[in-house]
């Protein structure tokens, strides 16, 4: 069983920002990531509201600008609880204890049944499809994520975007941009009922916080001493923006550093 001062769970924008801020305080956290550093940012075709990139920047390019933490464990955390002032982090490779934890675990997609398409052929993101091409692709969803996915896919496919309702929830700037791309066709109120003719189906039907590994006690009564923080998409609901996640991560690390200093020096 390893013993850490601080652990960060998740290496998306919030987790990476927290790890970077920790470094400024001389703290070398252990960061867990179950997939690829960068999180959902890797799916973004264009981030248009991040300070310093007024003309927009691809999510993957922006993610590459985030410094990687010195120690990163590419393992999924399966359980997190606190006992006797120590956090216990169980992962695929063992158990680690820590004085403080920042949870930046992000979200998981809401999975849906797609008529005529086996579950194994349904995608819930486009980061793994980079560089692929074919005839046509279907995107299911009427929000910003669906439109952004369509933009990414349009470099290699003709894209049909199907929504149960209209696209009124999408950011107007993004919607106007998509409407100018000839390879993308929007289909409001016309989700196919029987099957899809497209060879590729991507679903953007919403996401939920990935917090299933956190003990009920921690979720319902989180410690108020500064040792435990949730930040980024796992706590921000519909406000899943990179700039917000980064701010969350920095603030969480600053408060955690204060807690560790008080615990270790009494000041």
C-alpha positions in Angstrom: 0.0 0.0 0.0 1.5 3.3 -1.1 1.2 6.5 0.9 0.8 9.9 -0.8 0.4 13.5 0.3 -2.0 14.3 -2.5 -3.8 12.3 -5.2 -5.6 13.7 -8.2 -8.2 11.4 -9.9 -8.6 12.3 -13.5 -6.2 14.0 -16.0 -8.6 16.2 -18.0 -8.3 20.0 -17.9 -9.3 20.2 -14.2 -7.0 17.4 -13.0 -4.0 18.6 -15.1 -4.5 22.2 -13.9 -4.6 20.9 -10.3 -1.4 18.9 -10.7 0.4 21.9 -12.2 -0.7 24.1 -9.3 0.5 21.5 -6.9 3.9 21.6 -8.5 4.2 25.3 -7.8 3.7 24.5 -4.1 6.4 21.8 -4.2 3.8 19.0 -4.0 4.2 16.0 -6.4 0.8 14.4 -6.6 0.0 11.0 -7.9 -2.5 11.4 -10.8 -4.8 8.6 -11.9 -6.2 8.5 -15.4 -8.3 5.7 -16.8 -7.9 6.6 -20.5 -5.8 9.3 -22.1 -4.6 12.6 -20.6 -6.8 15.5 -21.9 -10.2 14.1 -21.1 -13.2 15.2 -23.2 -11.1 18.0 -24.5 -9.7 15.5 -27.0 -13.1 15.2 -28.6 -13.5 18.9 -29.3 -13.1 20.0 -32.9 -12.8 23.7 -31.9 -12.7 25.4 -28.5 -13.8 29.0 -29.2 -14.0 30.5 -25.7 -10.7 29.7 -24.1 -8.6 32.8 -23.1 -5.6 33.2 -25.3 -7.1 31.5 -28.4 -9.6 34.1 -29.7 -9.8 32.4 -33.2 -10.4 29.0 -31.7 -8.2 26.0 -31.2 -8.7 22.3 -31.5 -9.2 20.4 -28.3 -6.3 18.1 -29.0 -4.0 21.0 -29.6 -5.1 22.8 -26.5 -4.7 19.6 -24.5 -1.1 19.2 -25.7 -0.3 22.6 -24.1 -1.2 21.3 -20.6 2.0 20.1 -18.9 1.8 16.4 -17.9 2.2 15.6 -14.2 5.5 14.0 -13.1 3.7 10.9 -11.9 0.7 9.5 -13.7 -0.9 6.1 -13.2 -2.9 5.0 -16.2 -5.3 3.0 -14.1 -9.0 3.3 -13.3 -9.9 4.1 -9.7 -12.6 1.7 -8.6 -13.2 2.9 -5.0 -12.5 6.0 -2.9 -13.3 6.4 0.8 -11.9 8.0 3.9 -11.0 6.3 7.2 -9.1 7.7 10.2 -8.3 10.9 8.3 -6.7 9.0 5.4 -8.2 8.5 1.9 -8.1 5.0 0.5 -7.9 4.9 -3.3 -8.4 1.5 -4.8 -7.4 1.0 -8.4 -6.8 -1.9 -10.8 -3.3 -2.3 -9.5 -3.7 -1.9 -5.8 -4.5 0.4 -2.9 -3.0 3.8 -2.2 -3.7 6.1 0.8 -3.4 9.9 0.8 -3.8 12.8 3.1 -5.8 14.7 0.5 -7.7 14.0 -2.8 -8.9 16.0 -5.7 -11.5 14.3 -7.8 -11.6 15.5 -11.4 -13.1 12.3 -12.8 -15.2 13.9 -15.5 -18.4 12.3 -16.9 -19.6 9.3 -18.7 -22.0 9.3 -21.7 -25.7 8.5 -21.4 -26.0 5.3 -23.5 -29.0 4.8 -25.6 -30.3 2.0 -27.9 -30.0 2.9 -31.5 -32.5 1.2 -33.9 -30.8 -1.3 -36.2 -27.3 -0.7 -34.8 -25.5 -3.1 -32.5 -24.1 -1.6 -29.3 -20.6 -2.5 -30.3 -20.8 -0.2 -33.4 -22.1 2.9 -31.5 -19.5 5.6 -30.6 -20.0 8.1 -27.8 -17.1 10.4 -28.8 -14.9 11.1 -31.8 -11.4 11.2 -30.2 -10.8 7.6 -31.3 -12.0 8.3 -34.9 -9.4 10.9 -35.7 -8.3 10.5 -39.3 -11.0 8.0 -40.2 -13.1 8.5 -43.4 -15.9 6.8 -45.2 -19.2 7.5 -46.9 -21.6 8.9 -44.3 -21.9 9.3 -40.6 -24.9 9.9 -38.3 -24.7 12.0 -35.1 -27.6 11.7 -32.6 -28.1 14.8 -30.5 -29.2 18.4 -30.7 -26.7 20.2 -28.4 -23.2 21.6 -28.7 -21.4 18.3 -28.4 -23.4 16.8 -31.3 -22.6 19.8 -33.5 -18.9 19.7 -32.5 -18.7 16.0 -33.3 -20.3 16.7 -36.7 -17.7 19.2 -37.5 -14.9 16.8 -36.6 -16.4 14.0 -38.7 -17.1 16.3 -41.7 -13.4 16.1 -42.7 -13.9 12.5 -43.6 -17.6 11.9 -43.9 -20.9 13.3 -45.1 -22.7 13.9 -41.8 -26.4 13.8 -40.9 -27.2 15.2 -37.4 -30.5 13.9 -36.0 -32.3 15.5 -33.1 -35.5 14.6 -31.3 -36.3 18.3 -31.1 -34.7 21.3 -32.6 -31.2 22.7 -32.2 -32.2 25.7 -30.1 -30.1 24.6 -27.1 -26.9 24.9 -29.1 -24.7 28.0 -28.9 -25.8 30.2 -31.8 -22.2 30.8 -32.9 -21.6 27.1 -33.2 -24.9 26.4 -34.9 -24.3 29.1 -37.5 -20.8 27.7 -38.2 -22.2 24.2 -38.7 -24.9 25.4 -41.1 -22.2 26.8 -43.4 -20.5 23.3 -43.8 -21.9 21.7 -46.9 -21.1 18.2 -45.7 -23.3 18.5 -42.7 -27.1 18.3 -42.8 -29.2 19.0 -39.8 -32.4 17.0 -39.2 -34.5 18.5 -36.4 -37.3 16.4 -35.1 -36.5 13.5 -37.3 -34.7 10.8 -35.3 -35.0 7.6 -37.4 -37.3 5.0 -35.8 -36.2 1.8 -37.5 -32.6 1.9 -38.6 -29.8 4.1 -39.9 -28.3 3.9 -43.4 -25.1 5.6 -42.3 -22.0 3.4 -41.8 -21.0 5.2 -38.6 -23.2 6.3 -35.7 -22.0 8.7 -32.9 -24.3 9.5 -30.0 -24.2 12.8 -28.1 -27.3 12.3 -25.8 -25.9 13.9 -22.7 -23.5 12.9 -20.0 -23.6 12.2 -16.2 -20.9 12.7 -13.6 -18.6 9.8 -13.1 -18.8 9.5 -9.3 -19.8 5.8 -8.9 -16.5 4.9 -7.3 -16.9 7.5 -4.5 -18.3 6.2 -1.2 -21.8 7.4 -0.3 -20.5 9.1 2.8 -18.0 11.2 0.9 -20.6 12.2 -1.6 -23.3 13.1 0.9 -21.1 14.6 3.6 -17.8 15.7 2.1 -15.2 16.9 4.6 -15.0 20.6 5.0 -11.4 20.7 6.2 -9.9 21.3 2.7 -8.7 17.7 2.2 -11.3 16.7 -0.4 -12.4 18.5 -3.5 -14.5 17.7 -6.6 -13.8 19.8 -9.6 -14.4 20.1 -13.4 -17.1 18.3 -15.2 -17.9 15.8 -12.5 -19.4 18.7 -10.4 -20.3 21.4 -12.9 -23.5 20.0 -14.5 -24.2 21.6 -17.8 -21.3 24.1 -17.4 -18.8 21.8 -19.0 -16.3 24.3 -20.3 -12.5 24.0 -20.3 -11.9 27.4 -18.8 -14.2 26.6 -15.9 -12.6 23.2 -15.3 -9.1 24.8 -15.2 -10.2 27.4 -12.7 -11.8 24.7 -10.5 -8.6 22.6 -10.6 -6.3 25.5 -9.7 -8.6 26.6 -6.8 -8.8 23.1 -5.5 -5.1 22.6 -5.5 -4.5 25.9 -3.7 -7.0 25.0 -1.0 -5.5 21.5 -0.7 -2.0 22.9 -0.4 -3.2 25.1 2.5 -4.7 22.0 4.2 -1.5 20.0 3.8 0.6 22.9 5.2 -1.6 23.2 8.3 -1.6 19.4 8.8 2.2 19.1 8.5 3.4 22.3 10.2 0.4 23.3 12.4 0.4 26.8 10.8 
